[in-house]
């Protein structure tokens, strides 16, 4: 049986003061879909649970340059947002594949990132969308590119007295296309065996001027496949380029064997998923061209 005090601060300053006072003995509880099971198993025993639900702003905010995703934004809220469906469809697809409806209704985007699982579904589209993690402490605000946020399995740059108050995602041109794909041992409520997100921006001639590829469940943290991205730049999506990028993405993976899959299988699936994602984007672009 676990016992912990509980507080729901009404201001960010109050929340940060609690985190500062308790240090590593305080835990943020938003959805609690991962924290509570870990407490029941005795893996975590915080002295106090800090609930950010009463903070003034934790939804979706929009500026001319970016969209802010608040601290308590649930996966279901992402899925149901027409703005998110239009601007970040790969993130919506990833949120669709997290757990089942009860988990999506309670679990938050912030918690999925802060948990720092190598298999975190939402991390991959946010990586390819160049998201930034905005944190706050009594010492001030810090903006951390998501690609620099993870330091190891279950580990991030987040200090014990810091709070993720927003995930900030830049807007992209209409000629930017993104795909999220996940391979699991079953079709629903599965932890990824391997997963991928791809985001490509193209110019008027159909040449790629920006490429992002992120891999999940195949390294200690979600990772970018930088060499594969470089192969795509200044090229179109022909078969030769797609296969070269898929092979390069496979080289970026450093998977392990576990109960879900062997390292060799995961490595091979990186190439398969990369090729499939690029082909999907290529087909989508061709359909767009035909509809113009």
N, C-alpha and C positions, 0 to 999 in steps of 0.2 A: 504494500500500500504506500502511495506517495502522498506527501503533504507539502504544500507550498503556499505562501501568502500570495495575494492577488491585488493588483492595482490597475485602474484604468485612468490614466492621466487625461486631463482636459486640455492640456497645452503641450507643445513640443518641449518647451523649457522644463516643465515638470517631469516629463518622460526622461529627458536627458539627465536630469538631476538624480532620478532613481537609478538609472543605469550606472552613473558615475559612483553613486554611494555603494551599490552592491557589487559592482565589478562583474567578475565571472560568475557570481552566484545568482545573477538575474538573467532571465530569458524572455525574449519577446514572444508573445503568443498572439497570433493573428487568426489563422484558421486552426492551428493545432493538429493538423492531420498527420504530421510526422513527429512533432514534439511529444504529444500525449502518449503515443505508443512507446516511444523511447523511455519516457518516465515510468510507464507501467512495467517495462522490462528491467528497470533499474539502471539503464545506461546513462540517464541524466537525472540529477536530483537538485534542481534549482531551489534557492530559498524563496524566490519571489518570481511570479509571472507578471509581465508588464504588457497590458493590452492597449494597442494604439487605436482601437475602434472609435474612441471619442475625439480624436484629433480633428481639427476643422476640415482638412482637405485630404482625401485619400481616394479620389476617383480618377477620371481621365480629364486632363487639361490639354488645351491646344494653343500653340502660338504659330506665327508664320513660318518658323523654322523647324519646330519639333513638336512632339507630343509627350506629355508627362504622364506616367503611370504611377498612381499613388500607392502608398504603403499597404493598404488593405484591399486592393483590387483583387477580386477573385478570378479564377479561370473562367467561370461562367459569365462574369461581367465582360471579360475580354471577348468571349465567343458571341455574346449577344449585342455587342457594340457595332453599329453600322459603320462607324468611323474606322474601327479596327479592321473590320472585314474589307473595307476599301483600301486602306493604306498598308496594313501589315497582315495580309492573308496567311502567310506562313506561320505567324505566331498564333493566329486563330486556329489553324490546323493542329498545331502542337498542343494547344490547350484542350482541344477536343479529345486528344489521346491520353490525357493525364487521368489515371484512375477511373472511377465511375462517377455518376452524377453527384452522390453525396460528397465525394472528395473535391470535385470541381466546384461545387456550391460553396464549400467552406475554405478550401485551400487557396492560398494567395500566390500571386506572381513573385512577390518579395520573398516569401518563405521558400518557394521552389529554388530561387537563386541562392539565398542565404544558406540553405541546407548543403549546397556545394557537392551534390552527387554528380559523378561523372556521367550518369544517365539522365540528368535533369532535362526533360523535354523542352521546356520553355527557354533554356539557356541557348540552344543552338540558333533558333531564329533571331533571338535578341543579339547574338554575336554577329550574325551576318547583316543585321540591320544597324550595326555599329552603335549599339546602346551604351549608355553611360549610367553608372550607379552613383546616385547622389546621396551621400551620407552626412549625418550631422552628429556632433558631440558638443560638449560645453566649450571646446576649443574652437568651434566654428564648423563650416561646411567644407566638404571635400567632394570633388567630382572625379570618379575613377572609371576609365574605359573598361567595359566588361571583359575585354580580352586580357586585362591585367589584374582582374579581380580575384581569380582563383589561384591558390598556391599549392593545392594538393587535395586528395580525396577528403571531403568534409572540411576543407580549410579555405579561408578567404583572407583578404587584407582587412576585413572588418575587425576593429578593436572591440574589446568587451564593453566599452562605454559608447560605442557608436550605433547609430540607428539608420537603416536605409529608409529615407523619407520619400525617395522618388527614383523611378527608372526613366531616364530621358532618352528618347529615340528620335533621331533626325528624320525629316521627311525626304522622300526621294522623288525623282522625276517619274512621269507616267511610263517611261520606257525602262523601268526597273521591274524585274520579275523575280519572284522568290518561290521556293518549294521546300517543304519539310517532309521527310520520309522516315519511318520508324519500322524496324524489324523486331518483332517480339515472338515469344513462343506460343502466343495465342493472339486472337484478334482484338481483345479488349482487356483493360486493366492489367497490362503487362509492363514489366520493366524492360527497357530496350536491350536487345542483344547488340544492336548497332543502330545508329541513327545519323541523319545528315540533314543539314540545311544549306541551301545554295541561294545566293542572291546575285543577280547580274544586272548591270546597267549598260544600255546600248545607245550608240549614237544614231544619227539619221541614216547611216549606211549599213546599219546592222552589226557594226563592230563593237566588241565589248571594251568599255573604258573603265569599268570597275567590276571586280569579281570578289566574292566572299564565299568561302566554303568552310563550314564548321562540322566537326565530327563528335559524336557522343558514344559513350560506353566502350571506347576503344583506346583509352589513355587514362592516366590518373585524374585528369580534369577534362572538361570539354575543350577541344583544341581547334585551331584554325589550320587549314591545309594550304600554307602560303605558296609552296612550289606549284601546286595545282592551280592556284589562283593566277600565278604569274604566267602559266602556259596559256590561260584563257585570254589574257589581256591583248588588245589590238587584233583579235581574231574573231571570226564568225564561228558558229556552232556546227561545224562539219564533223563527220564521223572520226576523222583522224585526230582532230583536236579533242573531241570528247573522250576518246579512248586514252590519249596521252594524259589528260587531266585526271581521269579515273585511276590510272596506274600511279600517278604522282600522289593522289590523295591516299592511296593504300600505303604508300611509304611514310606518310605522316602519322599513321596509327602505330601504337605500341600496346596492343591488347594483351590481356591475361586470360587464362582459362578459369572458368568457375562453373557453378552448377547449371548456368543457362547456356553456355556455349564454350567451345575451345578457342584458344587464341588464333589458331589457323583459320577457323571458320569465320571468326569476326573480321580478320584481316581481309579475307576474300570478299566478304559482304560489303566492306567499305568501297571497293572497286565497283561492285555491282550497284550499290545504292547511288554512288556518284554518277555513274553512267546513266542510270535510270532518271535521276533528277535532271541532269543536263538535257537528256532527250525529251523529257516532259516540257522543259522550258523552251526547247527548240520547236517542238510541235505547237506549243501555245503561241509562240511568236509567229509561226507560219499561219496559224488560224487568224491571229490579229491582222496580219498583212492582208489576208484574203477578205477580211471584213471591212477594210478601209474603203 
